[in-house]
Amino acid sequence: MIQTGLENQTIAVFGVANKKSVAHHIGRALEASGAKVIYIVRDETVKAALSEKLLKDRPLYICNLEDDSNIRAVCGQIARNHGRLKGIVHSVAFANYSDGFKPFHETKKADFLQATDISCFSLVKIANELKDSLLPDASVVTISISETHQAAESYGYMAPIKAALDAAVVFLAKSFSRFSNVRFNAVKAGPLKTSASAGIPNYIENYMFAEQATLRKKAVQTSEVADVALFLLSDLSRGINAQGIIVDAGMSVNYFDSEIVKRATERPISSDNPDSQ
């Protein structure tokens, strides 16, 4: 049997919202590998919903990732109650679309900064607050997106923020290397079917296109993303640091798939089109 090094080790998982969450899938995979998982959620409502069935009897904390003092307090509680950590999972993203979708150039500064604070800087803050609780060979994994250079309009201003998150992973890895062997990596997931994604305008259409663009014609599953996170948290990936691992089922190399090109270039049969006869 291959040993992952996670047996009886403690991992803190930030970001579970419901059973479809990437963080929940990662937590399940960790538990199946013998790890002890601490779950951190955003508010009392989520905690109450998860405590009843999904995460019953698991260690569960509330943390407002916009509040530095709250992050400090919760990380302190985790350190006191659970000792040294083998890893941290940061599966957090937030964007305020309450005013409806707008072109990127109309993004409000307050919305952009809030989303950056929650979705990106929170990783830096959490890592700093828990640095003394991490084992020397611990692993920190965040969840990003497969491609931040594709201007997916429906994703709004989150792609630039995920790009900042990818850069933060590199700089955290370098910074922590001065005093430890703690690794920082990102799982760069293709479009997933999660509750969070349902709130993105026109996401279903983009998801369906992405599925057809994969080499296997089947969308990436959340469990597949969780398995890569599990690998990065384990000793099996001990030589990987400051990287982003793309999990998109080959989508990024397949935009010129013959079937997609055919459907995009076929002329509809119409009496107004003389060439259609």
C-alpha distance (Angstrom), angle and dihedral (degrees) to the residues before:
residue distance angle dihedral
M1 . . .
I2 3.80 . .
Q3 3.80 111.4 .
T4 3.79 116.1 -138.9
G5 3.78 95.8 -170.7
L6 3.81 89.9 -125.9
E7 3.79 99.0 103.4
N8 3.83 109.8 124.6
Q9 3.80 90.0 -6.6
T10 3.81 121.5 132.5
I11 3.81 122.1 -122.1
A12 3.81 126.3 -176.8
V13 3.81 113.0 -143.7
F14 3.80 118.3 -163.3
G15 3.79 121.5 -166.0
V16 3.79 113.9 35.8
A17 3.81 109.9 153.3
N18 3.81 102.9 159.1
K19 3.80 142.3 -25.4
K20 3.82 92.3 -70.9
S21 3.81 93.7 55.5
V22 3.79 118.9 117.9
A23 3.80 86.9 -133.0
H24 3.80 91.2 56.9
H25 3.80 92.1 50.9
I26 3.80 89.9 49.5
G27 3.79 90.8 49.1
R28 3.80 91.3 52.0
A29 3.80 91.3 49.5
L30 3.80 90.7 49.4
E31 3.79 92.6 49.6
A32 3.80 90.1 49.7
S33 3.81 87.4 54.7
G34 3.79 91.4 54.7
A35 3.80 98.3 -101.4
K36 3.80 124.9 141.9
V37 3.79 107.8 -124.3
I38 3.80 127.7 -154.8
Y39 3.79 113.6 -163.1
I40 3.80 124.2 -150.3
V41 3.83 119.9 -168.3
R42 3.77 134.7 -177.3
D43 3.82 104.5 -113.9
E44 3.79 148.7 -4.9
T45 3.81 93.6 -91.9
V46 3.80 92.3 58.3
K47 3.79 91.3 43.6
A48 3.81 92.0 52.5
A49 3.80 92.3 48.9
L50 3.80 94.1 47.4
S51 3.80 96.2 41.7
E52 3.78 92.4 57.8
K53 3.81 97.0 61.6
L54 3.79 120.0 -22.4
L55 3.81 102.0 53.1
K56 3.76 100.3 18.8
D57 3.82 113.3 164.9
R58 3.83 93.1 3.8
P59 3.82 121.0 123.5
L60 3.80 104.2 -94.2
Y61 3.81 129.1 -176.0
I62 3.80 135.2 179.9
C63 3.79 119.2 -133.2
N64 3.79 129.7 175.5
L65 3.80 102.2 -149.5
E66 3.80 91.7 -160.6
D67 3.79 90.8 61.9
D68 3.81 114.1 75.2
S69 3.79 92.7 -167.4
N70 3.80 90.8 52.5
I71 3.81 91.6 49.7
R72 3.80 88.9 50.8
A73 3.80 92.5 48.9
V74 3.81 95.8 47.1
C75 3.80 93.2 45.7
G76 3.79 87.7 50.6
Q77 3.80 90.7 52.9
I78 3.80 91.0 49.3
A79 3.79 91.1 50.8
R80 3.81 93.1 49.3
N81 3.78 96.1 43.6
H82 3.80 102.5 38.6
G83 3.78 109.7 25.4
R84 3.79 123.3 -149.3
L85 3.79 120.1 10.4
K86 3.78 127.5 -140.5
G87 3.78 91.3 -161.0
I88 3.79 153.4 -14.5
V89 3.79 128.5 -132.9
H90 3.81 116.5 -156.0
S91 3.81 108.1 -168.2
V92 3.77 101.1 158.7
A93 3.79 133.8 133.1
F94 3.78 133.0 156.9
A95 3.80 134.6 171.8
N96 3.79 127.5 171.7
Y97 3.79 109.8 -128.4
S98 3.79 94.2 158.3
D99 3.81 91.0 120.8
G100 3.79 91.2 51.3
F101 3.76 130.0 -104.6
K102 3.81 116.5 -44.5
P103 3.81 134.4 -178.7
F104 3.80 111.7 -89.9
H105 3.81 93.9 -108.1
E106 3.81 89.1 60.1
T107 3.80 93.9 55.5
K108 3.78 111.8 133.9
K109 3.78 115.0 -120.0
A110 3.81 92.2 -133.7
D111 3.81 91.9 52.9
F112 3.80 92.9 47.4
L113 3.80 93.5 48.8
Q114 3.81 92.8 45.6
A115 3.80 91.7 51.0
T116 3.81 90.7 47.1
D117 3.79 91.4 49.8
I118 3.81 93.6 51.2
S119 3.80 101.0 33.6
C120 3.81 100.9 37.6
F121 3.79 117.7 9.7
S122 3.80 91.9 47.7
L123 3.82 87.4 71.3
V124 3.79 90.3 56.9
K125 3.80 92.0 46.7
I126 3.81 94.6 47.1
A127 3.80 92.7 47.3
N128 3.79 91.3 50.3
E129 3.79 94.5 47.6
L130 3.81 93.3 47.7
K131 3.82 98.3 38.3
D132 3.80 93.4 105.9
S133 3.81 90.8 49.2
L134 3.80 95.1 53.3
L135 3.77 120.3 98.5
P136 3.82 112.3 -118.6
D137 3.82 90.7 -106.2
A138 3.80 97.5 39.8
S139 3.80 123.7 139.6
V140 3.80 128.7 -136.6
V141 3.81 118.5 -161.3
T142 3.78 128.7 -173.7
I143 3.80 129.3 -173.4
S144 3.79 116.2 -121.4
I145 3.81 134.1 160.2
S146 3.78 129.1 -88.7
E147 3.79 97.0 -115.0
T148 3.80 128.6 17.1
H149 3.81 93.9 176.4
Q150 3.80 94.2 64.4
A151 3.79 108.3 92.9
A152 3.80 97.9 -137.4
E153 3.79 99.3 179.8
S154 3.79 94.8 -157.7
Y155 3.81 91.0 58.1
G156 3.79 89.1 64.2
Y157 3.77 117.0 -169.7
M158 3.81 96.7 -18.2
A159 3.81 95.7 91.1
P160 3.84 93.2 65.3
I161 3.80 88.4 47.3
K162 3.80 91.3 51.2
A163 3.81 87.5 49.9
A164 3.80 87.5 56.0
L165 3.81 88.8 49.1
D166 3.82 90.4 53.2
A167 3.80 89.7 51.6
A168 3.81 91.5 47.0
V169 3.82 89.0 56.5
V170 3.81 90.2 58.3
F171 3.80 94.8 46.8
L172 3.80 93.2 45.6
A173 3.80 90.0 51.7
K174 3.79 90.5 52.1
S175 3.79 93.7 44.3
F176 3.82 95.0 49.2
S177 3.81 91.5 46.4
R178 3.81 88.4 74.0
F179 3.80 91.5 71.5
S180 3.82 108.7 11.8
N181 3.79 148.3 17.8
V182 3.81 92.2 -114.4
R183 3.80 110.0 143.6
F184 3.81 128.8 -144.8
N185 3.80 122.2 -160.4
A186 3.79 139.4 155.8
V187 3.78 131.3 -136.9
K188 3.80 104.8 -142.0
A189 3.79 103.1 -154.9
G190 3.76 128.2 -163.1
P191 3.82 119.2 -133.9
L192 3.81 111.3 -47.0
K193 3.78 134.8 -167.1
T194 3.80 100.9 -117.3
S195 3.79 134.9 138.1
A196 3.80 90.5 -111.5
S197 3.78 92.5 55.3
A198 3.80 90.5 52.7
G199 3.80 88.4 71.5
I200 3.81 93.3 59.2
P201 3.83 112.4 99.4
N202 3.84 113.7 -108.2
Y203 3.78 90.3 -1.8
I204 3.81 95.0 139.9
E205 3.80 92.6 58.8
N206 3.79 91.5 48.6
Y207 3.80 90.9 46.2
M208 3.80 91.2 53.1
F209 3.80 91.3 49.0
A210 3.80 91.5 47.7
E211 3.79 90.1 52.0
Q212 3.79 91.1 55.3
A213 3.80 90.4 46.6
T214 3.80 93.5 58.0
L215 3.77 115.8 98.6
R216 3.79 91.2 -120.9
K217 3.83 95.9 43.1
K218 3.77 89.9 -124.6
A219 3.78 124.8 106.9
V220 3.78 122.9 -115.2
Q221 3.79 111.6 -90.8
T222 3.78 121.7 -134.5
S223 3.81 89.2 -127.3
E224 3.81 89.0 59.4
V225 3.78 90.8 55.6
A226 3.80 89.2 47.8
D227 3.81 91.3 52.7
V228 3.81 91.5 54.6
A229 3.80 89.8 48.9
L230 3.80 88.4 50.6
F231 3.80 89.6 52.7
L232 3.81 91.9 50.1
L233 3.80 91.2 49.0
S234 3.80 91.8 50.4
D235 3.78 131.3 78.7
L236 3.81 88.1 -110.1
S237 3.82 88.0 80.4
R238 3.81 95.9 44.0
G239 3.82 91.3 127.3
I240 3.80 94.1 55.0
N241 3.79 119.1 89.5
A242 3.81 137.3 153.2
Q243 3.80 92.0 12.6
G244 3.79 139.9 128.1
I245 3.80 114.3 -140.2
I246 3.82 111.8 -154.3
V247 3.79 116.2 -140.3
D248 3.80 106.1 -176.6
A249 3.83 105.5 121.5
G250 3.81 89.6 -113.6
M251 3.80 95.6 -56.0
S252 3.80 94.1 136.3
V253 3.82 93.4 61.5
N254 3.79 97.1 43.1
Y255 3.80 109.3 63.7
F256 3.82 89.8 116.6
D257 3.77 94.0 54.4
S258 3.81 107.4 154.6
E259 3.80 94.5 -125.5
I260 3.80 92.9 50.9
V261 3.80 91.5 46.8
K262 3.81 90.7 48.4
R263 3.80 93.5 52.1
A264 3.80 91.8 46.6
T265 3.80 94.9 50.2
E266 3.80 102.5 38.2
R267 3.80 112.3 114.5
P268 3.80 114.3 -131.6
I269 3.78 114.8 -117.9
S270 3.78 106.2 -110.6
S271 3.79 137.3 155.9
D272 3.80 87.0 -129.0
N273 3.79 91.1 60.7
P274 3.82 111.2 76.1
D275 3.80 91.9 -170.3
S276 3.82 91.6 60.9
Q277 3.81 93.5 74.6
